[in-house]
Structures are given as C-alpha cells and as structure tokens.
Amino acid sequence: MGVYVSVTGFRPHRGLLRLARFWWHTLRAVRQARSAPGNLGVVLRPVDGVYHTLTVWTDEASMRAYVRSGAHRRAMLGFRDLGGGRTLGFAADTEPDWDTAYARWQREAREV
C-alpha cells in the first residue's frame, strides 16, 4: 500500500498585514489537515523565507477532498494577494522523510 505526498512552498509578499493574514490562514488549514480523513501527517518548515508544508495522505482523493474544502479552500481564494508558491504531489511506496520530499520539490515543483 502506498501513500500520496504533497509538498508546497509559499513565499508571502512583504508587509505585516499580509504576513498576519498568511499565518491566520495557515494555522486554520493545518488544523483542518491534521484532522482530515486520510491524513497521515503534516510537517511545517521554513527554508530561506519560503514556508513549506509536507502532508502525507492515504490516497490522492483524500488530499483533493481536503484541498477543496473548509479552511484550505478559503485560504486559496485569496492566496495570490498574499504571495506565490510552488507545489508538488506524487505517489510513493512509503512516507518520505523531509529531506527526500524537499529535494524532490526543488527539482519538480510547479508554480501555482
């Protein structure tokens, strides 16, 4: 049985208000992810001013259901005003560690 992995990196635009809004949305979306059906884990990690999220899911359908609902959906409605980023989703045989997932994100992520 494999897993579905999602790695995102978001760079907020400058400004205290935008950063506050980013964190408000982020904390709500993380709380949602941690309790979402099919979620196996959530890791947050900043790297050089880019805020990364690594989530692991039982399957891609569970991840997509999360993305299209609740706090995550609301965050995505105005995310371009808050900054920009890159994302990568992929199937894996086992849950990757941070370094492995981040290295793959660096090579393969696409702009959103």
C-alpha positions in Angstrom: 0.0 0.0 0.0 1.4 3.4 -1.0 0.8 6.9 0.1 0.2 10.3 -1.6 2.6 13.1 -0.8 2.0 16.8 -1.2 4.8 19.4 -0.8 4.1 23.1 -1.1 6.3 26.1 -0.7 4.8 29.6 -0.3 6.6 32.9 -0.2 4.4 35.7 1.3 4.5 39.2 -0.1 6.2 41.7 2.2 4.1 43.5 4.7 2.9 42.9 8.2 -0.8 42.7 7.4 -0.2 40.2 4.6 2.1 38.1 6.8 -0.6 38.1 9.6 -3.3 37.0 7.1 -1.0 34.3 5.7 -0.4 32.9 9.2 -4.1 33.1 10.1 -5.0 31.0 7.0 -2.1 28.7 7.5 -2.9 27.8 11.1 -6.5 27.1 10.2 -5.6 25.0 7.2 -3.1 23.0 9.2 -5.6 22.3 11.9 -8.0 21.1 9.2 -5.4 18.9 7.5 -4.4 17.2 10.8 -8.0 16.1 11.3 -8.9 15.4 7.7 -9.9 11.9 6.7 -6.9 10.1 5.1 -4.2 12.4 6.5 -1.2 10.6 7.9 1.0 13.6 8.8 1.7 17.3 8.5 5.1 18.9 8.7 5.7 22.7 8.5 9.2 24.0 7.8 10.5 27.4 6.7 13.5 27.5 4.3 15.0 30.8 3.2 11.8 32.8 3.6 9.7 30.1 1.9 7.1 28.4 4.2 6.8 24.7 3.3 4.2 22.2 4.1 4.6 18.4 3.7 1.5 16.4 4.0 1.1 12.7 3.6 -2.2 11.0 2.7 -3.6 7.5 2.4 -4.5 8.4 -1.2 -4.8 11.3 -3.7 -8.6 11.5 -3.4 -8.3 12.3 0.4 -5.8 15.1 -0.3 -8.0 16.6 -3.1 -11.1 16.5 -0.8 -9.1 18.4 1.8 -7.8 21.0 -0.7 -11.4 21.7 -2.0 -13.0 22.2 1.4 -13.0 24.2 4.6 -10.2 26.5 5.7 -7.9 25.4 2.9 -10.4 26.3 0.2 -11.0 29.7 1.8 -7.2 30.3 2.0 -6.8 29.5 -1.7 -9.5 32.0 -2.7 -7.2 35.0 -1.9 -3.7 33.4 -1.9 -2.3 35.4 -4.9 -2.9 38.6 -2.9 -0.7 37.1 -0.1 2.2 35.7 -2.1 3.1 33.0 -4.5 4.5 29.5 -4.5 5.2 26.1 -5.9 3.6 22.7 -5.3 4.3 19.1 -6.0 2.2 16.0 -5.4 3.3 12.4 -6.0 2.6 8.8 -5.1 5.2 7.0 -3.1 5.6 3.5 -1.7 6.3 4.8 1.8 6.2 8.1 3.7 9.3 10.1 2.7 11.4 11.9 5.2 11.6 15.7 5.0 15.0 15.8 3.1 13.8 13.4 0.4 10.5 15.2 -0.1 12.1 18.6 -0.1 14.8 17.6 -2.6 12.1 16.3 -5.0 10.1 19.5 -4.5 13.2 21.5 -5.5 13.6 19.5 -8.7 9.9 19.0 -9.8 7.6 21.6 -8.2 5.4 23.8 -10.4 4.3 27.4 -9.9 0.7 27.8 -8.7 
